[in-house]
Amino acid sequence: MSSTADRAQTLASTGNDQVQAPTSSTTAATASTAPHDASGGQPAAAAAAAAELASTKIKLLGALKTFPDFPIPGINFIDILPLFQDPAIHLALLRALELQVLESAVKPDVIVGLDARGFLFGPSLALRLDASFVPVRKQGKLPGPCVTAAYEKEYGTDYFQMQEGAIKPGQKVLVVDDIIATGGSAAAAGSLVKMLEGDLVGYLFILEIPFLQGRDKLDGVLTTTLLETDG
């Protein structure tokens, strides 16, 4: 999108869309706020979890790589794939995602991962949370009866599908993906959850491109970004 290229200098890596995010001269973790007890103080366990989450975010941010002038000159490409190349960092990512979910105090019954980067960590996160994993795939990739939702891309309309019966009515569902950009693909996944009568309790992403305002498409559902960068 030429208008996006004019306004942005950093490209975030994503399986659904490649979009440009603002340049950041520094990168910092945002400390999470743990639940408070009735006296106004943090319980010891919650405070420890919050401290662990904050320190782990710093470690993860340090593992990200930036590729200058990709895919075009003037663009810095933020790549999340190094998070999966080192076993220790991979484990740290899964622990941080787990802590981020537990902080919300709503335990999901189902983790829904978007095609295709959501498949990298969604199943492992589901195991840690004792939840099932359900994939959302591009149209025509899943067998059997499916529900379908459309979403707009830069050059036209695409379609997501989920198998009928993959989510039972009333189950609490968390949708995960690597990045939230324009929010269209995530919103389509949320629509599929609702078609199957699941209770959509939130969205969780590793990174976010705030100026694209993708959250605006998610109908006010709790939306959390694990790692935040300046810009």
Backbone as CSV, one residue per row, in Angstrom:
resi,resn,N_x,N_y,N_z,CA_x,CA_y,CA_z,C_x,C_y,C_z
1,MET,0.856,-1.191,0.000,0.000,0.000,0.000,0.885,1.231,0.000
2,SER,0.809,2.058,-0.983,1.705,3.188,-1.098,1.542,4.160,0.046
3,SER,0.306,4.333,0.537,0.090,5.259,1.649,0.766,4.761,2.899
4,THR,0.765,3.460,3.110,1.439,2.880,4.265,2.943,3.057,4.152
5,ALA,3.477,2.841,2.952,4.920,2.971,2.760,5.385,4.388,3.038
6,ASP,4.550,5.363,2.710,4.921,6.745,2.948,5.026,7.051,4.426
7,ARG,4.238,6.356,5.255,4.169,6.708,6.669,5.023,5.823,7.548
8,ALA,5.604,4.757,7.015,6.218,3.777,7.883,7.621,3.450,7.449
9,GLN,8.452,2.998,8.394,9.820,2.653,8.095,10.208,1.292,8.629
10,THR,9.327,0.618,9.325,9.641,-0.692,9.877,8.626,-1.683,9.393
11,LEU,9.064,-2.834,8.901,8.158,-3.860,8.412,8.130,-4.998,9.395
12,ALA,6.939,-5.359,9.870,6.808,-6.465,10.817,6.522,-7.740,10.050
13,SER,7.097,-8.850,10.526,6.943,-10.135,9.851,5.646,-10.792,10.263
14,THR,4.807,-11.145,9.271,3.527,-11.770,9.564,3.134,-12.726,8.472
15,GLY,2.429,-13.791,8.853,2.027,-14.781,7.885,0.833,-14.367,7.064
16,ASN,-0.035,-13.518,7.566,-1.258,-13.158,6.872,-1.099,-11.931,5.989
17,ASP,-0.377,-10.937,6.450,-0.157,-9.710,5.692,1.266,-9.265,5.976
18,GLN,1.858,-8.524,5.055,3.115,-7.843,5.329,2.810,-6.364,5.309
19,VAL,2.951,-5.752,6.477,2.576,-4.354,6.611,3.687,-3.606,7.291
20,GLN,3.718,-2.302,7.123,4.815,-1.492,7.589,4.443,-0.782,8.879
21,ALA,5.374,-0.849,9.818,5.155,-0.245,11.122,6.151,0.871,11.339
22,PRO,5.841,1.808,12.243,6.721,2.952,12.443,8.096,2.547,12.934
23,THR,9.130,3.309,12.544,10.485,3.069,13.011,10.581,3.343,14.499
24,SER,11.378,2.517,15.189,11.623,2.722,16.603,13.115,2.771,16.838
25,SER,13.613,3.812,17.465,15.033,3.913,17.742,15.414,3.094,18.955
26,THR,14.442,2.793,19.820,14.684,1.961,20.988,13.562,0.970,21.122
27,THR,13.850,-0.128,21.823,12.863,-1.170,22.048,12.795,-1.440,23.530
28,ALA,11.572,-1.492,24.085,11.428,-1.680,25.517,10.235,-2.547,25.815
29,ALA,10.338,-3.329,26.891,9.201,-4.118,27.335,8.310,-3.251,28.192
30,THR,7.015,-3.506,28.095,6.053,-2.825,28.940,5.667,-3.752,30.078
31,ALA,5.924,-3.345,31.295,5.616,-4.198,32.429,4.124,-4.390,32.548
32,SER,3.726,-5.610,32.875,2.317,-5.923,33.024,1.844,-5.603,34.427
33,THR,0.576,-5.342,34.554,-0.012,-5.036,35.853,-0.663,-6.281,36.417
34,ALA,-0.215,-6.736,37.557,-0.771,-7.935,38.177,-2.029,-7.587,38.940
35,PRO,-2.909,-8.586,39.180,-4.125,-8.330,39.941,-3.803,-7.845,41.351
36,HIS,-4.660,-7.017,41.902,-4.494,-6.504,43.254,-5.484,-7.178,44.187
37,ASP,-5.064,-7.316,45.450,-5.990,-7.848,46.440,-6.821,-6.709,47.023
38,ALA,-7.700,-7.040,47.962,-8.644,-6.054,48.490,-7.940,-4.917,49.219
39,SER,-6.736,-5.180,49.736,-6.023,-4.140,50.486,-5.287,-3.176,49.573
40,GLY,-5.289,-3.470,48.266,-4.638,-2.574,47.337,-3.230,-3.003,46.982
41,GLY,-2.695,-4.046,47.612,-1.362,-4.525,47.305,-1.412,-5.749,46.419
42,GLN,-0.303,-6.071,45.780,-0.232,-7.257,44.946,0.034,-8.482,45.799
43,PRO,-0.723,-9.554,45.611,-0.369,-10.807,46.272,1.028,-11.226,45.837
44,ALA,1.727,-11.946,46.694,3.116,-12.316,46.409,3.244,-13.091,45.113
45,ALA,2.350,-14.047,44.892,2.440,-14.875,43.686,2.213,-14.035,42.431
46,ALA,1.236,-13.136,42.480,0.945,-12.294,41.327,2.093,-11.337,41.045
47,ALA,2.697,-10.799,42.111,3.826,-9.894,41.937,5.014,-10.624,41.329
48,ALA,5.249,-11.854,41.769,6.354,-12.636,41.224,6.118,-12.959,39.751
49,ALA,4.877,-13.298,39.417,4.537,-13.605,38.022,4.714,-12.370,37.142
50,ALA,4.295,-11.211,37.655,4.435,-9.970,36.894,5.902,-9.638,36.654
51,ALA,6.737,-9.846,37.676,8.166,-9.583,37.539,8.789,-10.555,36.536
52,GLU,8.395,-11.822,36.602,8.911,-12.810,35.654,8.500,-12.464,34.224
53,LEU,7.254,-12.047,34.063,6.769,-11.698,32.738,7.537,-10.502,32.167
54,ALA,7.741,-9.486,32.985,8.445,-8.286,32.521,9.883,-8.608,32.109
55,SER,10.586,-9.422,32.909,11.971,-9.756,32.583,12.050,-10.649,31.352
56,THR,11.072,-11.532,31.203,11.062,-12.416,30.036,10.789,-11.633,28.761
57,LYS,9.934,-10.628,28.842,9.681,-9.784,27.673,10.962,-9.100,27.194
58,ILE,11.769,-8.639,28.115,13.025,-7.996,27.745,13.929,-8.978,27.012
59,LYS,13.994,-10.197,27.519,14.794,-11.241,26.860,14.293,-11.513,25.448
60,LEU,12.986,-11.593,25.281,12.407,-11.882,23.967,12.653,-10.738,22.983
61,LEU,12.495,-9.524,23.459,12.742,-8.368,22.596,14.184,-8.345,22.100
62,GLY,15.095,-8.780,22.958,16.500,-8.827,22.570,16.795,-9.875,21.519
63,ALA,15.915,-10.861,21.404,16.133,-11.936,20.434,15.601,-11.609,19.048
64,LEU,14.735,-10.614,18.945,14.196,-10.238,17.644,15.315,-9.696,16.749
65,LYS,15.171,-9.927,15.451,16.152,-9.417,14.497,15.513,-8.410,13.557
66,THR,16.311,-7.440,13.153,15.853,-6.432,12.210,16.718,-6.495,10.958
67,PHE,16.062,-6.520,9.808,16.767,-6.582,8.533,16.546,-5.268,7.779
68,PRO,17.579,-4.435,7.707,17.438,-3.157,7.003,17.195,-3.345,5.506
69,ASP,16.442,-2.419,4.949,16.212,-2.357,3.501,15.567,-3.615,2.938
70,PHE,14.658,-4.200,3.711,13.897,-5.357,3.222,12.421,-5.131,3.505
71,PRO,11.558,-5.352,2.552,11.813,-5.850,1.200,12.212,-4.760,0.197
72,ILE,12.183,-3.490,0.648,12.592,-2.395,-0.229,13.483,-1.453,0.575
73,PRO,14.304,-0.653,-0.087,15.171,0.288,0.632,14.380,1.212,1.551
74,GLY,14.941,1.452,2.732,14.304,2.332,3.703,13.410,1.633,4.696
75,ILE,13.208,0.319,4.504,12.340,-0.455,5.395,13.192,-1.344,6.288
76,ASN,12.911,-1.351,7.585,13.543,-2.275,8.526,12.548,-3.380,8.867
77,PHE,12.923,-4.616,8.595,12.029,-5.760,8.746,12.251,-6.419,10.105
78,ILE,11.222,-6.431,10.951,11.306,-7.071,12.267,10.879,-8.526,12.125
79,ASP,11.791,-9.431,12.439,11.567,-10.857,12.224,11.382,-11.571,13.566
80,ILE,10.242,-12.282,13.721,9.987,-13.021,14.960,10.554,-14.437,14.923
81,LEU,10.996,-14.908,13.771,11.425,-16.302,13.661,12.601,-16.664,14.573
82,PRO,13.526,-15.730,14.906,14.578,-16.089,15.853,14.050,-16.536,17.219
83,LEU,12.836,-16.167,17.563,12.263,-16.610,18.838,12.111,-18.125,18.891
84,PHE,12.095,-18.765,17.733,11.894,-20.216,17.674,13.182,-20.980,17.373
85,GLN,14.269,-20.278,17.109,15.503,-20.930,16.695,16.357,-21.382,17.876
86,ASP,16.236,-20.700,18.991,16.983,-21.049,20.208,16.000,-21.714,21.178
87,PRO,16.259,-22.969,21.585,15.303,-23.648,22.479,15.001,-22.876,23.758
88,ALA,16.008,-22.216,24.322,15.790,-21.467,25.562,14.875,-20.271,25.319
89,ILE,15.071,-19.585,24.196,14.221,-18.443,23.870,12.810,-18.929,23.525
90,HIS,12.728,-20.038,22.838,11.418,-20.617,22.504,10.632,-20.921,23.774
91,LEU,11.300,-21.549,24.735,10.642,-21.836,26.014,10.246,-20.546,26.732
92,ALA,11.104,-19.541,26.658,10.792,-18.253,27.290,9.559,-17.620,26.655
93,LEU,9.449,-17.736,25.336,8.266,-17.208,24.647,7.001,-17.891,25.132
94,LEU,7.028,-19.211,25.203,5.844,-19.947,25.643,5.490,-19.602,27.090
95,ARG,6.507,-19.446,27.927,6.249,-19.081,29.323,5.636,-17.685,29.411
96,ALA,6.154,-16.745,28.611,5.614,-15.389,28.633,4.168,-15.366,28.154
97,LEU,3.876,-16.106,27.101,2.496,-16.176,26.608,1.573,-16.781,27.661
98,GLU,2.062,-17.826,28.324,1.271,-18.456,29.385,0.986,-17.464,30.518
99,LEU,2.016,-16.759,30.956,1.840,-15.776,32.026,0.890,-14.662,31.603
100,GLN,0.990,-14.247,30.335,0.119,-13.184,29.845,-1.338,-13.616,29.887
101,VAL,-1.596,-14.871,29.523,-2.966,-15.387,29.560,-3.447,-15.511,30.998
102,LEU,-2.615,-16.065,31.872,-3.014,-16.252,33.269,-3.277,-14.920,33.959
103,GLU,-2.578,-13.881,33.529,-2.770,-12.557,34.113,-4.187,-12.037,33.880
104,SER,-4.804,-12.472,32.785,-6.154,-12.005,32.462,-7.213,-12.624,33.360
105,ALA,-6.850,-13.690,34.088,-7.752,-14.362,35.024,-8.904,-15.081,34.328
106,VAL,-8.833,-15.234,33.001,-9.834,-16.005,32.255,-9.110,-17.127,31.536
107,LYS,-9.317,-18.354,31.989,-8.644,-19.496,31.391,-9.433,-19.974,30.174
108,PRO,-8.827,-19.989,28.998,-9.553,-20.440,27.806,-9.675,-21.961,27.757
109,ASP,-10.747,-22.417,27.171,-10.913,-23.846,26.892,-10.291,-24.216,25.555
110,VAL,-10.210,-23.238,24.667,-9.722,-23.465,23.307,-8.784,-22.329,22.905
111,ILE,-7.650,-22.707,22.300,-6.771,-21.742,21.644,-6.984,-21.874,20.148
112,VAL,-7.312,-20.771,19.493,-7.487,-20.752,18.048,-6.283,-20.042,17.432
113,GLY,-5.576,-20.736,16.544,-4.404,-20.159,15.891,-4.670,-19.855,14.434
114,LEU,-4.223,-18.680,13.983,-4.452,-18.259,12.603,-3.367,-18.800,11.679
115,ASP,-3.777,-19.137,10.480,-2.894,-19.589,9.412,-2.002,-18.423,8.979
116,ALA,-0.652,-18.525,9.074,0.029,-19.733,9.455,0.911,-19.532,10.682
117,ARG,1.243,-18.295,11.024,2.161,-18.069,12.143,1.558,-18.446,13.486
118,GLY,0.241,-18.408,13.592,-0.389,-18.838,14.836,-0.182,-20.313,15.125
119,PHE,0.204,-21.076,14.083,0.467,-22.495,14.260,1.823,-22.741,14.925
120,LEU,2.704,-21.729,14.898,4.042,-21.899,15.450,4.030,-22.045,16.972
121,PHE,3.109,-21.355,17.623,3.098,-21.371,19.086,1.744,-21.711,19.683
122,GLY,0.676,-21.670,18.886,-0.650,-21.941,19.417,-0.805,-23.316,20.039
123,PRO,-0.375,-24.401,19.377,-0.527,-25.730,19.976,0.245,-25.891,21.283
124,SER,1.467,-25.367,21.333,2.264,-25.478,22.561,1.640,-24.687,23.704
125,LEU,1.130,-23.506,23.389,0.452,-22.711,24.414,-0.793,-23.432,24.912
126,ALA,-1.529,-24.050,24.000,-2.728,-24.792,24.394,-2.385,-25.913,25.374
127,LEU,-1.306,-26.627,25.119,-0.889,-27.698,26.038,-0.575,-27.148,27.419
128,ARG,0.114,-26.013,27.464,0.468,-25.414,28.757,-0.777,-24.986,29.537
129,LEU,-1.828,-24.622,28.831,-3.048,-24.139,29.479,-4.099,-25.237,29.618
130,ASP,-3.727,-26.471,29.255,-4.669,-27.596,29.292,-5.920,-27.272,28.469
131,ALA,-5.678,-26.709,27.300,-6.761,-26.332,26.395,-6.595,-27.069,25.076
132,SER,-7.646,-27.109,24.286,-7.545,-27.688,22.956,-7.044,-26.638,21.978
133,PHE,-6.537,-27.093,20.838,-6.077,-26.178,19.798,-6.915,-26.393,18.548
134,VAL,-7.377,-25.286,17.967,-8.176,-25.334,16.743,-7.546,-24.388,15.723
135,PRO,-7.219,-24.900,14.528,-6.641,-24.032,13.504,-7.695,-23.320,12.678
136,VAL,-7.369,-22.096,12.285,-8.130,-21.369,11.271,-7.271,-21.392,10.016
137,ARG,-7.841,-21.872,8.909,-7.052,-22.012,7.690,-7.675,-21.260,6.523
138,LYS,-6.864,-21.060,5.486,-7.372,-20.457,4.271,-8.413,-21.389,3.633
139,GLN,-9.325,-20.813,2.907,-10.408,-21.582,2.300,-9.868,-22.724,1.430
140,GLY,-10.492,-23.898,1.588,-10.120,-25.053,0.788,-9.041,-25.932,1.372
141,LYS,-8.520,-25.579,2.557,-7.435,-26.349,3.167,-7.921,-27.367,4.195
142,LEU,-9.154,-27.240,4.665,-9.675,-28.133,5.703,-10.710,-29.081,5.106
143,PRO,-10.702,-30.353,5.533,-11.707,-31.296,5.049,-13.012,-31.188,5.826
144,GLY,-14.080,-31.710,5.237,-15.366,-31.764,5.919,-16.092,-30.434,5.913
145,PRO,-17.281,-30.420,6.542,-18.064,-29.175,6.617,-17.318,-28.100,7.406
146,CYS,-17.350,-26.874,6.899,-16.646,-25.764,7.530,-17.532,-24.530,7.561
147,VAL,-17.238,-23.635,8.491,-17.822,-22.298,8.474,-16.787,-21.370,7.848
148,THR,-17.254,-20.302,7.195,-16.382,-19.446,6.405,-16.623,-17.981,6.738
149,ALA,-15.538,-17.214,6.800,-15.632,-15.761,7.015,-14.669,-15.067,6.064
150,ALA,-15.103,-13.955,5.489,-14.289,-13.188,4.544,-13.550,-12.066,5.270
151,TYR,-12.414,-11.675,4.726,-11.706,-10.482,5.206,-10.974,-9.847,4.044
152,GLU,-10.787,-8.541,4.138,-10.191,-7.783,3.055,-8.670,-7.722,3.194
153,LYS,-7.995,-7.937,2.075,-6.548,-7.775,1.993,-6.248,-6.620,1.050
154,GLU,-4.973,-6.341,0.882,-4.587,-5.184,0.071,-5.105,-5.301,-1.361
155,TYR,-5.095,-6.527,-1.893,-5.462,-6.689,-3.295,-6.718,-7.526,-3.483
156,GLY,-7.640,-7.501,-2.525,-8.887,-8.227,-2.696,-9.350,-8.911,-1.432
157,THR,-10.280,-9.823,-1.604,-10.910,-10.517,-0.484,-10.329,-11.915,-0.340
158,ASP,-10.078,-12.321,0.904,-9.647,-13.682,1.196,-10.644,-14.291,2.180
159,TYR,-10.502,-15.594,2.417,-11.475,-16.294,3.248,-10.773,-17.219,4.235
160,PHE,-11.269,-17.210,5.470,-10.821,-18.128,6.507,-11.912,-19.162,6.759
161,GLN,-11.482,-20.362,7.168,-12.437,-21.415,7.509,-12.037,-22.129,8.785
162,MET,-13.053,-22.684,9.449,-12.870,-23.524,10.630,-13.834,-24.704,10.508
163,GLN,-13.403,-25.879,10.921,-14.254,-27.051,10.822,-15.444,-26.961,11.772
164,GLU,-16.593,-27.319,11.283,-17.776,-27.363,12.129,-17.554,-28.350,13.271
165,GLY,-17.980,-27.972,14.463,-17.831,-28.835,15.630,-16.489,-28.724,16.321
166,ALA,-15.553,-27.948,15.751,-14.237,-27.818,16.376,-14.321,-27.087,17.708
167,ILE,-15.298,-26.196,17.826,-15.560,-25.483,19.079,-16.974,-25.807,19.520
168,LYS,-17.124,-26.148,20.777,-18.452,-26.466,21.312,-19.110,-25.196,21.843
169,PRO,-20.431,-25.100,21.747,-21.126,-23.914,22.249,-20.763,-23.624,23.705
170,GLY,-20.441,-22.378,23.978,-20.132,-21.957,25.340,-18.679,-22.073,25.733
171,GLN,-17.855,-22.736,24.941,-16.443,-22.840,25.299,-15.768,-21.476,25.208
172,LYS,-14.872,-21.204,26.161,-14.115,-19.957,26.167,-12.958,-20.072,25.183
173,VAL,-12.852,-19.099,24.279,-11.903,-19.189,23.175,-10.976,-17.977,23.154
174,LEU,-9.679,-18.244,23.012,-8.670,-17.207,22.837,-8.059,-17.357,21.452
175,VAL,-8.072,-16.289,20.658,-7.502,-16.288,19.316,-6.073,-15.744,19.391
176,VAL,-5.109,-16.465,18.777,-3.718,-16.028,18.818,-3.144,-15.932,17.413
177,ASP,-2.215,-14.997,17.251,-1.476,-14.851,16.000,-0.179,-14.117,16.307
178,ASP,0.724,-14.074,15.318,2.015,-13.448,15.574,1.917,-11.939,15.684
179,ILE,1.031,-11.322,14.868,0.992,-9.870,14.827,-0.413,-9.386,14.513
180,ILE,-0.788,-8.253,15.075,-2.017,-7.585,14.672,-1.617,-6.354,13.862
181,ALA,-2.092,-6.327,12.632,-1.818,-5.203,11.741,-3.124,-4.465,11.479
182,THR,-3.766,-4.733,10.364,-5.041,-4.070,10.071,-6.205,-4.696,10.827
183,GLY,-6.013,-5.903,11.362,-7.040,-6.546,12.186,-8.070,-7.351,11.417
184,GLY,-8.019,-7.336,10.088,-9.036,-8.015,9.306,-9.050,-9.518,9.473
185,SER,-7.882,-10.143,9.439,-7.831,-11.594,9.567,-8.225,-12.037,10.972
186,ALA,-7.806,-11.287,11.985,-8.185,-11.626,13.361,-9.683,-11.499,13.563
187,ALA,-10.272,-10.440,13.003,-11.715,-10.254,13.120,-12.468,-11.399,12.446
188,ALA,-11.954,-11.873,11.295,-12.582,-13.002,10.613,-12.537,-14.253,11.479
189,ALA,-11.405,-14.477,12.152,-11.301,-15.624,13.053,-12.304,-15.512,14.196
190,GLY,-12.442,-14.301,14.730,-13.437,-14.092,15.783,-14.843,-14.377,15.308
191,SER,-15.133,-14.022,14.063,-16.454,-14.309,13.498,-16.708,-15.808,13.424
192,LEU,-15.679,-16.566,13.065,-15.827,-18.023,12.997,-16.127,-18.612,14.378
193,VAL,-15.446,-18.085,15.391,-15.707,-18.539,16.765,-17.170,-18.310,17.133
194,LYS,-17.675,-17.139,16.791,-19.060,-16.800,17.126,-20.042,-17.647,16.321
195,MET,-19.706,-17.972,15.063,-20.578,-18.839,14.269,-20.762,-20.206,14.919
196,LEU,-19.703,-20.673,15.591,-19.766,-21.966,16.273,-20.233,-21.827,17.719
197,GLU,-20.701,-20.629,18.076,-21.272,-20.336,19.394,-20.258,-20.440,20.526
198,GLY,-18.984,-20.201,20.197,-17.978,-20.117,21.244,-18.024,-18.761,21.924
199,ASP,-17.462,-18.705,23.121,-17.376,-17.459,23.888,-15.995,-16.857,23.655
200,LEU,-15.928,-15.847,22.796,-14.655,-15.228,22.442,-14.180,-14.339,23.591
201,VAL,-13.170,-14.813,24.331,-12.735,-14.089,25.529,-11.551,-13.167,25.274
202,GLY,-10.888,-13.299,24.123,-9.770,-12.404,23.874,-8.957,-12.755,22.649
203,TYR,-8.062,-11.803,22.324,-7.070,-11.979,21.269,-5.698,-11.768,21.899
204,LEU,-4.720,-12.554,21.458,-3.352,-12.421,21.959,-2.385,-12.445,20.779
205,PHE,-1.527,-11.417,20.701,-0.555,-11.302,19.622,0.838,-11.115,20.204
206,ILE,1.855,-11.504,19.437,3.229,-11.270,19.880,3.608,-9.808,19.669
207,LEU,3.261,-9.255,18.506,3.598,-7.876,18.170,2.380,-7.150,17.614
208,GLU,2.458,-5.838,17.594,1.370,-5.010,17.092,1.930,-3.833,16.305
209,ILE,1.192,-3.426,15.277,1.509,-2.201,14.544,0.403,-1.199,14.883
210,PRO,0.595,-0.384,15.920,-0.513,0.426,16.462,-1.145,1.390,15.473
211,PHE,-0.354,2.012,14.576,-0.928,3.070,13.751,-1.943,2.535,12.736
212,LEU,-1.943,1.214,12.500,-2.941,0.627,11.607,-4.288,0.402,12.299
213,GLN,-4.309,0.553,13.625,-5.551,0.548,14.410,-6.375,-0.729,14.193
214,GLY,-5.681,-1.850,14.166,-6.361,-3.123,13.982,-7.322,-3.469,15.099
215,ARG,-7.051,-2.971,16.301,-7.940,-3.254,17.434,-9.364,-2.745,17.192
216,ASP,-9.474,-1.711,16.374,-10.790,-1.127,16.134,-11.745,-2.107,15.458
217,LYS,-11.210,-3.130,14.817,-12.040,-4.107,14.122,-12.439,-5.294,15.003
218,LEU,-11.990,-5.291,16.249,-12.175,-6.467,17.094,-13.313,-6.309,18.099
219,ASP,-14.208,-5.378,17.861,-15.468,-5.245,18.596,-15.299,-5.118,20.104
220,GLY,-14.207,-4.494,20.541,-14.013,-4.257,21.964,-13.618,-5.478,22.762
221,VAL,-13.345,-6.607,22.096,-12.899,-7.813,22.799,-11.493,-7.569,23.356
222,LEU,-11.225,-8.081,24.557,-9.919,-7.911,25.191,-8.809,-8.316,24.224
223,THR,-7.904,-7.386,23.940,-6.823,-7.621,22.982,-5.494,-7.297,23.643
224,THR,-4.579,-8.267,23.638,-3.303,-8.119,24.337,-2.148,-8.345,23.377
225,THR,-1.152,-7.479,23.461,0.091,-7.647,22.718,1.190,-8.010,23.714
226,LEU,1.896,-9.107,23.441,2.927,-9.563,24.371,4.105,-8.590,24.414
227,LEU,4.631,-8.228,23.249,5.812,-7.376,23.163,5.451,-6.041,22.539
228,GLU,5.942,-4.979,23.137,5.656,-3.642,22.629,6.957,-2.931,22.307
229,THR,6.958,-2.217,21.185,8.113,-1.425,20.797,7.721,0.034,20.709
230,ASP,8.688,0.907,20.892,8.421,2.337,20.760,8.156,2.670,19.302
231,GLY,7.376,3.724,19.087,7.174,4.179,17.721,5.720,4.234,17.348
